[in-house]
Amino acid sequence: MKHTGTRAIGSSLDDAQRRLANDGFILLTGMCEASLVARLLDVSLGRSRDITAALGAQAIGIGSAAGFLEIVQRSPGRWDIPVSPAEFGVEDRSLPWWPLIADTLGADAEHAFSGVVYSDPGSPAQFWHIDSPHVTAKYQPPHALNVMVALHDITLAMGPTEFAAGSHRLTNHLHNPLLVSDELVYQYETTCPERLVAGTQKDVPERISFPLPAGSCLVFDDRLLHRGLGNESTSRRSVAYFSYRQAGYCENTHFESQRSIYPAGH
């Protein structure tokens, strides 16, 4: 079942952290000032124009390892372009969601990745996936969190992110021998919410997606099963993202390619 709606941060960090722990995600509305959203959008559009022009007719496959340092095609028509906080003109610890990051990952949490993801009109839905695997068989609190910022109003037709609520507790391949780490991370067609509870009496995680007003933020656990829905509109869907990790955590399945779109010596 697909549920649409919003969940606010509530009155305290404890409430937000509790929702994040229970559901694996939280939607924060009214978090970003218009000036911040405008800056993120302006930088994102400029970078995507420059990178797309530099890519030109060079062949690019699907997935992190088949991409470039400067651009990855996550699925057909869904593009990921890294942009550092400095290039965005922001500092992580001054961003409105930082208190939740520090409260969850620790005050010494580190910036992992940031950039813009956009999907072209007509791009299909992604396969379900997680962004990094569990590291112990026993459930542990998050080792990484992602923040996705809507850079414009995003309707359901534009294909916002869909989550399998609570699935961050079910994607542990070290605990469930029926699960395979690479099949969870690298978008296998057979990966879906139903597979996480196969052979058990547990309920299938609820599928949830939201229309997103400009400036709203989706914060989610790196281990949560999710996917970008298909863009059935006539407009490009753009979101900025900021990813954080616990100090010392260094798993990298986000940007694995070491080749550049630019000629050597550029």
C-alpha contacts under 8 A as a table, 3 or more apart, distances in Angstrom:
res1	aa1	res2	aa2	distance
1	M	206	E	6.28
1	M	207	R	5.76
1	M	208	I	7.61
2	K	206	E	7.31
2	K	207	R	5.17
2	K	208	I	5.14
2	K	209	S	6.63
3	H	207	R	6.96
3	H	208	I	4.99
3	H	209	S	6.25
3	H	210	F	7.55
4	T	208	I	6.55
4	T	209	S	5.60
4	T	210	F	4.84
4	T	211	P	7.06
5	G	209	S	7.79
5	G	210	F	5.58
5	G	211	P	7.26
6	T	27	L	6.35
6	T	29	T	7.71
6	T	210	F	6.73
7	R	26	I	6.56
7	R	27	L	5.18
7	R	28	L	6.62
7	R	29	T	7.60
8	A	26	I	7.61
8	A	27	L	6.02
8	A	28	L	5.03
8	A	29	T	5.80
9	I	12	S	7.43
9	I	13	L	7.78
9	I	15	D	7.33
9	I	16	A	5.32
9	I	26	I	7.38
9	I	27	L	7.11
9	I	28	L	5.31
9	I	29	T	7.48
10	G	13	L	7.85
10	G	15	D	6.21
10	G	16	A	6.41
11	S	15	D	6.99
12	S	15	D	5.30
12	S	16	A	6.53
13	L	16	A	5.02
13	L	17	Q	5.96
13	L	99	P	7.56
13	L	100	L	6.27
13	L	103	D	7.40
14	D	17	Q	5.13
14	D	18	R	6.02
15	D	18	R	5.09
15	D	19	R	6.29
16	A	19	R	5.22
16	A	20	L	6.17
16	A	26	I	7.29
16	A	100	L	7.37
17	Q	20	L	4.96
17	Q	21	A	6.05
17	Q	100	L	6.95
17	Q	103	D	7.60
17	Q	104	T	6.70
18	R	21	A	5.05
18	R	22	N	6.14
19	R	22	N	5.12
19	R	23	D	5.85
19	R	24	G	7.42
19	R	25	F	7.16
19	R	26	I	6.51
20	L	23	D	5.48
20	L	24	G	4.82
20	L	25	F	4.82
20	L	26	I	5.62
20	L	219	V	7.90
20	L	220	F	7.06
20	L	221	D	7.62
21	A	24	G	5.51
21	A	25	F	7.66
21	A	141	P	7.69
22	N	166	G	6.17
23	D	26	I	7.43
23	D	165	A	5.15
23	D	166	G	4.33
23	D	167	S	7.71
23	D	168	H	8.00
24	G	165	A	6.47
24	G	166	G	5.38
24	G	167	S	7.10
24	G	168	H	5.87
24	G	220	F	5.63
24	G	221	D	5.32
24	G	224	L	6.07
25	F	165	A	7.60
25	F	218	L	6.97
25	F	219	V	5.44
25	F	220	F	4.02
25	F	221	D	6.29
25	F	224	L	7.96
26	I	218	L	5.91
26	I	219	V	5.40
26	I	220	F	6.52
27	L	216	S	7.21
27	L	217	C	5.80
27	L	218	L	4.66
27	L	219	V	6.46
28	L	31	M	6.24
28	L	216	S	5.77
28	L	217	C	5.03
28	L	218	L	6.29
28	L	219	V	7.68
29	T	213	P	7.78
29	T	215	G	7.27
29	T	216	S	4.54
29	T	217	C	6.42
30	G	33	E	7.70
30	G	215	G	6.60
30	G	216	S	5.96
31	M	96	P	6.34
31	M	97	W	7.57
31	M	215	G	6.53
31	M	216	S	6.13
31	M	217	C	7.03
32	C	36	L	6.32
32	C	37	V	6.58
32	C	96	P	6.84
32	C	215	G	5.01
32	C	216	S	6.83
33	E	36	L	5.42
33	E	37	V	6.55
33	E	215	G	7.12
34	A	37	V	5.14
34	A	38	A	6.05
34	A	215	G	7.17
35	S	38	A	5.09
35	S	39	R	6.19
36	L	39	R	5.13
36	L	40	L	6.23
37	V	40	L	5.18
37	V	41	L	6.08
37	V	151	L	5.89
37	V	214	A	7.46
37	V	215	G	5.87
38	A	41	L	5.14
38	A	42	D	6.01
38	A	151	L	7.56
39	R	42	D	5.17
39	R	43	V	6.17
39	R	88	F	7.23
39	R	89	G	7.93
40	L	43	V	5.37
40	L	44	S	5.99
40	L	88	F	6.10
40	L	151	L	7.20
40	L	240	A	6.96
41	L	44	S	5.01
41	L	45	L	6.07
41	L	151	L	5.72
41	L	240	A	7.80
42	D	45	L	5.34
42	D	46	G	6.25
43	V	46	G	5.20
43	V	47	R	6.07
43	V	87	E	7.72
43	V	88	F	6.16
44	S	47	R	5.21
44	S	48	S	6.04
44	S	83	V	7.80
44	S	115	G	7.60
44	S	116	V	6.07
44	S	240	A	7.57
45	L	48	S	5.21
45	L	49	R	6.17
46	G	49	R	5.27
46	G	50	D	6.33
47	R	50	D	5.15
47	R	51	I	6.05
47	R	81	I	7.85
47	R	83	V	7.91
48	S	51	I	5.19
48	S	52	T	5.83
48	S	81	I	6.97
49	R	52	T	5.30
49	R	53	A	6.12
50	D	53	A	5.27
50	D	54	A	6.23
51	I	54	A	5.03
51	I	55	L	6.03
51	I	70	E	7.06
51	I	71	I	7.35
51	I	81	I	8.00
52	T	55	L	5.08
52	T	56	G	6.33
53	A	56	G	5.30
54	A	261	I	6.59
54	A	262	Y	6.93
55	L	58	Q	5.70
55	L	261	I	5.73
55	L	262	Y	7.93
58	Q	261	I	7.87
60	I	66	A	6.38
60	I	67	G	5.70
60	I	68	F	7.85
60	I	72	V	7.88
60	I	73	Q	7.29
61	G	66	A	4.94
61	G	67	G	6.16
61	G	73	Q	6.75
62	I	66	A	5.89
62	I	67	G	7.03
62	I	72	V	7.43
62	I	73	Q	5.22
62	I	74	R	5.75
62	I	75	S	5.66
62	I	76	P	6.99
63	G	66	A	5.49
63	G	67	G	6.44
63	G	72	V	6.48
63	G	73	Q	5.86
63	G	74	R	4.93
63	G	75	S	6.81
63	G	186	Y	7.55
64	S	67	G	5.39
64	S	68	F	7.82
64	S	72	V	5.79
64	S	73	Q	7.36
64	S	74	R	6.92
64	S	253	T	7.21
64	S	254	H	6.13
64	S	255	F	5.29
64	S	256	E	5.46
64	S	257	S	6.31
65	A	68	F	7.88
65	A	255	F	7.13
65	A	256	E	4.98
65	A	257	S	4.71
66	A	72	V	7.50
66	A	257	S	6.57
67	G	71	I	6.17
67	G	72	V	4.53
67	G	73	Q	6.50
67	G	257	S	5.94
67	G	259	R	7.87
68	F	71	I	5.20
68	F	72	V	6.02
68	F	257	S	5.51
68	F	258	Q	6.63
68	F	259	R	5.28
68	F	260	S	5.30
68	F	261	I	6.28
69	L	72	V	7.69
69	L	255	F	7.06
69	L	257	S	6.00
69	L	258	Q	5.89
69	L	259	R	5.93
69	L	260	S	5.31
69	L	261	I	7.46
70	E	81	I	5.93
70	E	82	P	6.27
70	E	260	S	6.65
70	E	261	I	6.91
71	I	79	W	6.93
71	I	80	D	5.65
71	I	81	I	4.68
71	I	82	P	6.94
72	V	79	W	5.84
72	V	80	D	5.11
72	V	81	I	6.64
72	V	255	F	7.75
73	Q	76	P	6.70
73	Q	77	G	6.99
73	Q	78	R	5.68
73	Q	79	W	4.63
73	Q	80	D	6.24
74	R	78	R	5.60
74	R	79	W	6.01
74	R	80	D	6.76
75	S	78	R	5.31
75	S	79	W	7.62
75	S	126	Q	6.19
76	P	123	S	6.20
76	P	124	P	6.94
77	G	119	S	5.68
77	G	120	D	5.32
77	G	122	G	7.89
77	G	123	S	5.03
77	G	124	P	7.67
78	R	117	V	7.05
78	R	118	Y	5.78
78	R	119	S	4.25
78	R	120	D	6.44
78	R	123	S	6.85
79	W	117	V	5.49
79	W	118	Y	5.40
79	W	119	S	6.25
80	D	115	G	7.14
80	D	116	V	5.88
80	D	117	V	4.43
80	D	118	Y	6.75
81	I	115	G	5.54
81	I	116	V	5.41
81	I	117	V	6.41
82	P	113	F	7.21
82	P	114	S	5.77
82	P	115	G	4.06
82	P	116	V	6.47
83	V	87	E	6.10
83	V	88	F	6.70
83	V	114	S	5.55
83	V	115	G	4.06
83	V	116	V	6.96
84	S	87	E	5.09
84	S	88	F	6.27
84	S	113	F	7.32
84	S	114	S	5.67
84	S	115	G	6.56
85	P	88	F	4.90
85	P	89	G	6.07
85	P	90	V	5.25
85	P	91	E	6.06
85	P	92	D	6.85
85	P	114	S	6.88
86	A	89	G	4.81
86	A	90	V	5.78
86	A	91	E	6.89
87	E	90	V	7.70
90	V	94	S	7.43
90	V	95	L	7.43
91	E	94	S	5.44
91	E	95	L	6.67
92	D	95	L	5.47
92	D	98	W	6.78
92	D	111	H	7.44
93	R	98	W	5.56
94	S	98	W	6.89
95	L	98	W	5.57
96	P	99	P	7.31
97	W	100	L	5.66
97	W	101	I	6.62
98	W	101	I	4.95
98	W	102	A	6.07
99	P	102	A	5.17
99	P	103	D	5.92
100	L	103	D	4.98
100	L	104	T	6.09
101	I	104	T	5.26
101	I	105	L	5.78
101	I	106	G	7.29
101	I	109	A	7.44
101	I	145	L	7.35
101	I	244	Y	7.54
102	A	105	L	5.34
102	A	106	G	4.59
102	A	107	A	4.50
102	A	108	D	7.22
102	A	109	A	6.29
103	D	106	G	5.69
103	D	107	A	6.92
104	T	142	P	7.45
105	L	108	D	7.74
105	L	109	A	5.67
105	L	142	P	6.96
105	L	143	H	6.73
105	L	144	A	7.28
105	L	245	R	6.88
105	L	246	Q	5.31
106	G	109	A	5.36
106	G	246	Q	6.83
106	G	247	A	7.99
108	D	246	Q	7.32
108	D	247	A	6.02
109	A	244	Y	6.60
109	A	245	R	5.74
109	A	246	Q	4.81
109	A	247	A	5.18
110	E	244	Y	5.56
110	E	245	R	5.37
110	E	246	Q	6.24
110	E	247	A	5.76
111	H	242	F	7.65
111	H	243	S	6.25
111	H	244	Y	4.64
111	H	245	R	6.52
112	A	242	F	7.77
112	A	243	S	5.34
112	A	244	Y	4.94
112	A	245	R	6.09
113	F	241	Y	7.94
113	F	242	F	6.01
113	F	243	S	5.03
113	F	244	Y	7.04
114	S	240	A	7.43
114	S	241	Y	5.26
114	S	242	F	4.30
114	S	243	S	5.95
115	G	240	A	5.67
115	G	241	Y	5.47
115	G	242	F	6.84
116	V	238	S	6.90
116	V	239	V	5.68
116	V	240	A	4.26
116	V	241	Y	5.98
117	V	238	S	5.88
117	V	239	V	5.48
117	V	240	A	6.31
117	V	241	Y	7.45
118	Y	236	R	6.61
118	Y	237	R	5.25
118	Y	238	S	4.31
118	Y	239	V	6.36
119	S	123	S	6.39
119	S	231	N	6.78
119	S	236	R	5.75
119	S	237	R	5.27
119	S	238	S	6.81
120	D	123	S	5.52
120	D	231	N	6.82
120	D	235	S	7.23
120	D	236	R	4.97
120	D	237	R	6.86
121	P	158	M	7.73
121	P	231	N	5.25
121	P	232	E	6.22
121	P	233	S	5.75
121	P	234	T	5.26
121	P	235	S	5.67
121	P	236	R	5.66
121	P	237	R	7.87
122	G	230	G	6.95
122	G	231	N	5.33
122	G	232	E	5.49
122	G	233	S	7.13
122	G	234	T	7.69
123	S	230	G	5.53
123	S	231	N	5.39
123	S	232	E	7.54
124	P	229	L	6.96
124	P	230	G	4.19
124	P	231	N	6.53
125	A	159	G	7.58
125	A	227	R	7.18
125	A	228	G	5.77
125	A	229	L	4.19
125	A	230	G	3.86
125	A	231	N	7.46
126	Q	187	Q	7.48
126	Q	227	R	5.39
126	Q	228	G	5.45
126	Q	229	L	6.31
126	Q	230	G	7.26
127	F	187	Q	5.11
127	F	188	Y	6.37
127	F	189	E	5.78
127	F	191	T	7.23
127	F	192	C	7.86
127	F	227	R	6.18
128	W	184	L	7.68
128	W	187	Q	5.95
128	W	188	Y	7.42
128	W	189	E	7.63
128	W	191	T	5.90
128	W	192	C	5.69
128	W	193	P	7.98
128	W	225	L	6.19
128	W	226	H	5.40
128	W	227	R	4.98
129	H	183	E	7.88
129	H	184	L	5.11
129	H	185	V	5.27
129	H	186	Y	6.63
129	H	187	Q	5.22
129	H	188	Y	7.66
129	H	191	T	7.08
129	H	224	L	7.96
129	H	225	L	5.25
129	H	226	H	5.65
129	H	227	R	6.41
130	I	133	P	7.10
130	I	184	L	5.77
130	I	185	V	5.04
130	I	222	D	6.42
130	I	223	R	5.14
130	I	224	L	5.59
130	I	225	L	4.89
130	I	226	H	6.40
131	D	185	V	5.77
131	D	222	D	5.17
131	D	223	R	6.04
131	D	224	L	7.70
131	D	253	T	7.02
131	D	254	H	7.27
132	S	185	V	6.31
132	S	222	D	5.77
132	S	223	R	5.70
132	S	251	E	7.18
132	S	252	N	7.68
132	S	253	T	6.65
133	P	171	T	7.66
133	P	172	N	7.04
133	P	173	H	7.69
133	P	181	S	6.37
133	P	184	L	7.79
133	P	185	V	7.17
133	P	222	D	7.92
133	P	223	R	5.96
134	H	137	A	7.49
134	H	139	Y	7.91
134	H	171	T	7.50
134	H	172	N	5.46
134	H	173	H	7.19
134	H	174	L	7.26
134	H	223	R	6.80
135	V	174	L	7.60
136	T	139	Y	6.85
136	T	140	Q	7.41
136	T	174	L	6.45
136	T	175	H	7.98
137	A	172	N	6.80
137	A	173	H	7.69
137	A	174	L	4.65
137	A	175	H	4.63
138	K	175	H	7.07
139	Y	169	R	6.92
139	Y	172	N	7.79
142	P	145	L	6.97
142	P	221	D	6.10
142	P	222	D	7.33
142	P	223	R	7.85
143	H	222	D	7.56
143	H	245	R	5.68
143	H	246	Q	5.33
143	H	249	Y	7.00
144	A	221	D	6.32
144	A	222	D	5.39
144	A	243	S	7.21
144	A	244	Y	5.48
144	A	245	R	4.12
144	A	246	Q	6.23
145	L	219	V	6.78
145	L	220	F	5.63
145	L	221	D	4.85
145	L	222	D	5.40
145	L	243	S	5.79
145	L	244	Y	5.34
145	L	245	R	6.45
146	N	218	L	7.83
146	N	219	V	5.49
146	N	220	F	5.39
146	N	221	D	6.60
146	N	222	D	6.53
146	N	241	Y	6.92
146	N	242	F	5.90
146	N	243	S	4.33
146	N	244	Y	6.37
147	V	217	C	6.31
147	V	218	L	5.54
147	V	219	V	4.44
147	V	220	F	6.73
147	V	241	Y	5.42
147	V	242	F	5.12
147	V	243	S	6.13
148	M	217	C	5.42
148	M	218	L	5.05
148	M	219	V	6.48
148	M	239	V	6.19
148	M	240	A	5.73
148	M	241	Y	4.39
148	M	242	F	6.63
149	V	214	A	7.82
149	V	215	G	5.97
149	V	216	S	5.85
149	V	217	C	4.59
149	V	218	L	6.64
149	V	239	V	5.35
149	V	240	A	5.08
149	V	241	Y	6.05
150	A	153	D	6.81
150	A	154	I	6.96
150	A	212	L	6.43
150	A	213	P	6.77
150	A	214	A	5.03
150	A	215	G	5.27
150	A	216	S	5.67
150	A	217	C	6.53
150	A	238	S	6.84
150	A	239	V	4.80
150	A	240	A	6.74
151	L	214	A	5.35
151	L	215	G	6.12
151	L	238	S	5.98
151	L	239	V	5.36
151	L	240	A	6.77
152	H	213	P	6.66
152	H	214	A	4.18
152	H	215	G	7.13
152	H	238	S	7.29
153	D	211	P	7.76
153	D	212	L	5.79
153	D	213	P	4.37
153	D	214	A	4.53
154	I	158	M	6.09
154	I	159	G	7.82
154	I	160	P	6.83
154	I	211	P	5.62
154	I	212	L	4.92
154	I	213	P	6.18
154	I	214	A	7.24
154	I	237	R	6.92
155	T	158	M	5.30
155	T	159	G	7.21
155	T	160	P	7.32
155	T	211	P	4.75
155	T	212	L	6.56
156	L	159	G	5.45
156	L	160	P	6.15
156	L	209	S	7.82
156	L	210	F	6.85
156	L	211	P	5.23
157	A	230	G	7.77
157	A	231	N	6.07
157	A	232	E	5.10
157	A	233	S	5.47
158	M	229	L	7.82
158	M	230	G	7.02
158	M	231	N	4.37
158	M	232	E	5.71
158	M	233	S	5.23
158	M	235	S	7.31
158	M	236	R	7.57
158	M	237	R	6.07
159	G	228	G	6.25
159	G	229	L	4.18
159	G	230	G	4.82
159	G	231	N	4.57
159	G	232	E	6.96
159	G	237	R	7.58
160	P	209	S	6.67
160	P	210	F	6.76
160	P	211	P	6.82
160	P	212	L	7.58
160	P	228	G	5.86
160	P	229	L	5.73
161	T	209	S	6.13
161	T	210	F	7.65
161	T	226	H	6.88
161	T	227	R	5.66
161	T	228	G	4.34
161	T	229	L	5.97
162	E	207	R	6.59
162	E	208	I	5.50
162	E	209	S	4.51
162	E	210	F	7.69
162	E	226	H	5.53
162	E	227	R	5.42
162	E	228	G	6.07
162	E	229	L	6.51
163	F	206	E	7.97
163	F	207	R	5.63
163	F	208	I	5.23
163	F	209	S	6.41
163	F	224	L	7.33
163	F	225	L	6.17
163	F	226	H	4.42
163	F	227	R	6.78
164	A	167	S	5.57
164	A	193	P	6.38
164	A	205	P	5.29
164	A	206	E	5.50
164	A	207	R	4.71
164	A	208	I	6.43
164	A	224	L	7.13
164	A	225	L	5.57
164	A	226	H	6.06
165	A	168	H	7.95
165	A	205	P	5.49
165	A	206	E	5.43
165	A	207	R	6.36
165	A	208	I	6.78
165	A	224	L	7.83
166	G	169	R	6.16
166	G	170	L	7.55
166	G	205	P	6.47
166	G	224	L	7.32
167	S	170	L	4.90
167	S	171	T	6.22
167	S	193	P	7.58
167	S	196	L	7.83
167	S	205	P	6.28
167	S	223	R	7.87
167	S	224	L	5.44
167	S	225	L	5.84
168	H	171	T	5.69
168	H	172	N	7.78
168	H	221	D	6.86
168	H	222	D	7.94
168	H	223	R	4.99
168	H	224	L	4.13
168	H	225	L	6.65
169	R	172	N	6.87
169	R	224	L	7.90
170	L	196	L	5.98
170	L	197	V	7.50
171	T	176	N	7.97
171	T	179	L	7.50
171	T	184	L	7.67
171	T	196	L	6.52
171	T	223	R	6.80
171	T	224	L	7.33
171	T	225	L	7.35
172	N	175	H	5.40
172	N	176	N	6.14
172	N	179	L	7.51
173	H	176	N	4.94
173	H	177	P	5.96
173	H	178	L	7.28
173	H	179	L	4.84
173	H	180	V	5.78
173	H	181	S	5.92
174	L	177	P	6.62
176	N	179	L	5.83
177	P	180	V	7.45
179	L	183	E	7.71
179	L	184	L	7.63
179	L	196	L	7.51
180	V	183	E	5.36
180	V	184	L	6.42
181	S	184	L	5.22
181	S	185	V	6.31
182	D	185	V	5.12
182	D	186	Y	5.65
183	E	186	Y	5.57
183	E	187	Q	6.38
183	E	188	Y	5.33
183	E	191	T	6.80
184	L	187	Q	6.43
184	L	188	Y	7.01
184	L	191	T	6.50
185	V	253	T	7.75
187	Q	191	T	7.21
188	Y	191	T	5.54
189	E	192	C	7.89
190	T	195	R	7.99
191	T	195	R	6.45
192	C	195	R	5.51
192	C	196	L	7.16
193	P	196	L	5.52
193	P	197	V	7.46
193	P	204	V	6.19
193	P	205	P	6.02
193	P	225	L	7.42
194	E	197	V	5.78
194	E	198	A	6.34
194	E	204	V	5.51
194	E	205	P	7.56
195	R	198	A	5.08
196	L	204	V	7.68
197	V	200	T	5.49
197	V	201	Q	7.39
197	V	202	K	5.88
197	V	203	D	7.03
197	V	204	V	6.31
212	L	216	S	6.23
213	P	216	S	5.75
220	F	224	L	7.01
221	D	224	L	5.44
231	N	236	R	7.87
231	N	237	R	7.48
233	S	236	R	7.87
245	R	249	Y	6.24
245	R	250	C	7.96
246	Q	249	Y	5.55
252	N	255	F	6.77
252	N	256	E	7.09
253	T	256	E	6.26
260	S	263	P	7.36
262	Y	266	H	6.11
263	P	266	H	5.59
